[in-house]
Amino acid sequence: MLELTQFIRASFASSVNLNESHIFESDLSLAQIMSQSETLHNSVDLMEAFAKVANQVKRNYGVRVRLPAFPMETRISEVLSVFVAEIERYREADDAPASAVTSSGSIQEVS
């Protein structure tokens, strides 16, 4: 799951045009991310950044992620935890596709 977590972190940082280590090591709130990013002008832009990351996860790992709405004071570590929990939930679902993400974050064919 580490590879996938790193992928999510890097994708999100790229989407909001901020330094990954600054976002995650400082455990910024969504409001702080929005105020520091030159590409985010409102909460819709932030929501679109998360949707972009979810689409990249689906395209690269075959996992569909659905995120709930978060208050602006939510820390990015909590959002990342929800991303990972959603992926784990998907992996455990009976209707998982013919390929699934392994615990290392790589794709494995399921027979």
LUMTOR-448009 format. One record per residue (C-alpha): residue number from 1; residue in three letters; chain; z, x, y. Coordinates in steps of 0.02 Angstrom, whole numbers. Example, Ala and Ser with C-alpha at 12.3 -4.5 7.8 and 13.67 -1.06 7.14 Angstrom:
BEGIN
   roti   gudren   paro       c3       c1       c2
      1      Ala      A      390      615     -225
      2      Ser      A      357      684      -53
//
This chain:
BEGIN
   roti   gudren   paro       c3       c1       c2
      1      Met      A        0        0        0
      2      Leu      A       20      153      112
      3      Glu      A     -168      177      130
      4      Leu      A     -190       -5      177
      5      Thr      A      -45        0      301
      6      Gln      A     -122      153      383
      7      Phe      A     -289       64      390
      8      Ile      A     -209      -87      476
      9      Arg      A     -119       23      601
     10      Ala      A     -274      123      645
     11      Ser      A     -384      -32      656
     12      Phe      A     -262     -121      771
     13      Ala      A     -239       30      884
     14      Ser      A     -427       46      899
     15      Ser      A     -444     -139      936
     16      Val      A     -321     -132     1081
     17      Asn      A     -375       41     1138
     18      Leu      A     -200      119     1129
     19      Asn      A     -131      270     1037
     20      Glu      A      -75      221      862
     21      Ser      A       82      328      862
     22      His      A      134      258     1032
     23      Ile      A      117       78      971
     24      Phe      A      204       97      804
     25      Glu      A      330      238      831
     26      Ser      A      391      151      989
     27      Asp      A      387      -16      897
     28      Leu      A      315     -101     1050
     29      Ser      A      328     -288     1074
     30      Leu      A      167     -389     1083
     31      Ala      A      199     -414     1269
     32      Gln      A      214     -225     1294
     33      Ile      A       53     -195     1197
     34      Met      A      -37     -325     1300
     35      Ser      A       26     -254     1465
     36      Gln      A      -19      -74     1418
     37      Ser      A     -192     -108     1347
     38      Glu      A     -340     -107     1463
     39      Thr      A     -439     -214     1340
     40      Leu      A     -313     -355     1324
     41      His      A     -310     -476     1470
     42      Asn      A     -217     -622     1390
     43      Ser      A     -140     -682     1227
     44      Val      A     -310     -743     1166
     45      Asp      A     -374     -564     1175
     46      Leu      A     -223     -509     1074
     47      Met      A     -255     -644      946
     48      Glu      A     -436     -588      933
     49      Ala      A     -379     -408      904
     50      Phe      A     -274     -466      756
     51      Ala      A     -420     -571      692
     52      Lys      A     -533     -418      702
     53      Val      A     -409     -318      597
     54      Ala      A     -395     -460      471
     55      Asn      A     -585     -466      457
     56      Gln      A     -591     -277      430
     57      Val      A     -460     -292      293
     58      Lys      A     -562     -429      210
     59      Arg      A     -724     -330      223
     60      Asn      A     -650     -165      163
     61      Tyr      A     -519     -225       38
     62      Gly      A     -573     -399      -13
     63      Val      A     -409     -476       45
     64      Arg      A     -399     -625      162
     65      Val      A     -252     -615      281
     66      Arg      A     -185     -765      377
     67      Leu      A      -61     -727      514
     68      Pro      A       55     -853      595
     69      Ala      A       76     -864      783
     70      Phe      A      202     -739      850
     71      Pro      A      307     -748     1009
     72      Met      A      262     -612     1135
     73      Glu      A      431     -527     1110
     74      Thr      A      391     -495      926
     75      Arg      A      391     -311      881
     76      Ile      A      234     -236      804
     77      Ser      A      335     -182      651
     78      Glu      A      367     -366      613
     79      Val      A      182     -408      629
     80      Leu      A      138     -263      515
     81      Ser      A      267     -324      388
     82      Val      A      187     -497      390
     83      Phe      A       15     -419      365
     84      Val      A       78     -325      212
     85      Ala      A      172     -477      144
     86      Glu      A       15     -584      161
     87      Ile      A      -85     -454       65
     88      Glu      A       46     -447      -72
     89      Arg      A       49     -637      -80
     90      Tyr      A     -139     -639      -97
     91      Arg      A     -133     -510     -237
     92      Glu      A      -10     -617     -333
     93      Ala      A     -110     -777     -313
     94      Asp      A     -197     -850     -466
     95      Asp      A     -359     -869     -371
     96      Ala      A     -381     -685     -329
     97      Pro      A     -563     -626     -339
     98      Ala      A     -635     -509     -469
     99      Ser      A     -574     -360     -368
    100      Ala      A     -401     -337     -298
    101      Val      A     -305     -210     -196
    102      Thr      A     -193      -96     -299
    103      Ser      A      -21      -39     -242
    104      Ser      A     -102      120     -175
    105      Gly      A     -218       15      -67
    106      Ser      A     -377       49     -162
    107      Ile      A     -491      -81     -238
    108      Gln      A     -485     -105     -425
    109      Glu      A     -594     -218     -532
    110      Val      A     -497     -352     -623
    111      Ser      A     -557     -409     -793
//
